[in-house]
Amino acid sequence: MQPNVADLEEFYRSALGRTVQAMITRRLAALWPDILGLDVLTLGYGIPYFTQSDLPRRLAMAMPARQGVEQWPATGGVRSLLVDDEALPFAEAAFDRVLIVHGLEESRAPANLLIEAHRILSPQGRVVCIVPNRTGFWAHHDASPFGHGRAFSRGQMRRLLRECGLQPHAWARALYAPPSRLISSLSAYRAWEQAGERLWPAFGGVIMVEASKQVLVRPPRAQPLLIPALGQVNR
């Protein structure tokens, strides 16, 4: 069963959820070190990965209708909205960055979602997809939202992105510790992350991939060359 917005909010309020947020944010900050002057969209459930004290120029948090929507922030101008993730209500090239988290694994049509992301991404924009890793512990345990829906391999993500006009160019993994509430301290998780990155890099719980927009330029269609038929030679 797909986690709804209440399930996601409850998970990220838990100790395990706060640890997940910290480990993924660490990687996301390395990919996107400065977004203050940019227009950013999150698609899925991106609330845990942004704070009101460090916001980009424009931020919209789009949540699929089947998941439900959470008002964010609780006070002031609302930045979250309910959408059809296969027909986003934004103009072409509207965003410099798109973060897809808790989105692709639950989508009925992942390719359609990425085609929409391609459409709304600016020519020099970047999209980051965070998905459960097929070979990681987290995809096989329902203690977190990453244990629901489909999981992906790196090869599957590469093919899917390219099919949708997106070129992957940076990869990362996170969540090397097992999804256990027994590992409660952030320092313990950091130790697991450091060990996992060195010793078993393929087994992170999530795959993170950054991709850019491919603008395909088709060659001009060749005009047919008409050669008049040779007339009959009179003798």
Rosetta blueprint (number, residue, H / E / L):
1 M L
2 Q L
3 P L
4 N L
5 V H
6 A H
7 D H
8 L H
9 E H
10 E H
11 F H
12 Y H
13 R H
14 S L
15 A H
16 L H
17 G H
18 R H
19 T H
20 V H
21 Q H
22 A H
23 M H
24 I H
25 T H
26 R H
27 R H
28 L H
29 A H
30 A H
31 L H
32 W L
33 P L
34 D L
35 I L
36 L L
37 G L
38 L L
39 D E
40 V E
41 L E
42 T E
43 L E
44 G E
45 Y L
46 G L
47 I H
48 P H
49 Y H
50 F L
51 T L
52 Q L
53 S L
54 D L
55 L L
56 P L
57 R L
58 R E
59 L E
60 A E
61 M E
62 A E
63 M E
64 P E
65 A L
66 R L
67 Q L
68 G L
69 V L
70 E L
71 Q L
72 W L
73 P L
74 A L
75 T L
76 G L
77 G L
78 V L
79 R L
80 S E
81 L E
82 L E
83 V E
84 D L
85 D L
86 E L
87 A L
88 L L
89 P L
90 F L
91 A L
92 E L
93 A L
94 A L
95 F E
96 D E
97 R E
98 V E
99 L E
100 I E
101 V E
102 H L
103 G L
104 L H
105 E H
106 E H
107 S L
108 R L
109 A L
110 P H
111 A H
112 N H
113 L H
114 L H
115 I H
116 E H
117 A H
118 H H
119 R H
120 I H
121 L E
122 S E
123 P E
124 Q E
125 G E
126 R E
127 V E
128 V E
129 C E
130 I E
131 V E
132 P E
133 N E
134 R L
135 T L
136 G L
137 F L
138 W H
139 A H
140 H H
141 H L
142 D L
143 A L
144 S L
145 P H
146 F H
147 G H
148 H L
149 G L
150 R L
151 A L
152 F E
153 S L
154 R H
155 G H
156 Q H
157 M H
158 R H
159 R H
160 L H
161 L H
162 R H
163 E H
164 C L
165 G L
166 L E
167 Q E
168 P E
169 H E
170 A E
171 W E
172 A E
173 R E
174 A E
175 L L
176 Y L
177 A L
178 P L
179 P L
180 S L
181 R L
182 L L
183 I L
184 S L
185 S L
186 L H
187 S H
188 A H
189 Y H
190 R H
191 A H
192 W H
193 E H
194 Q H
195 A H
196 G H
197 E H
198 R H
199 L H
200 W L
201 P H
202 A H
203 F H
204 G L
205 G L
206 V E
207 I E
208 M E
209 V E
210 E E
211 A E
212 S E
213 K E
214 Q L
215 V L
216 L L
217 V L
218 R L
219 P L
220 P L
221 R L
222 A L
223 Q L
224 P L
225 L L
226 L L
227 I L
228 P L
229 A L
230 L L
231 G L
232 Q L
233 V L
234 N L
235 R L
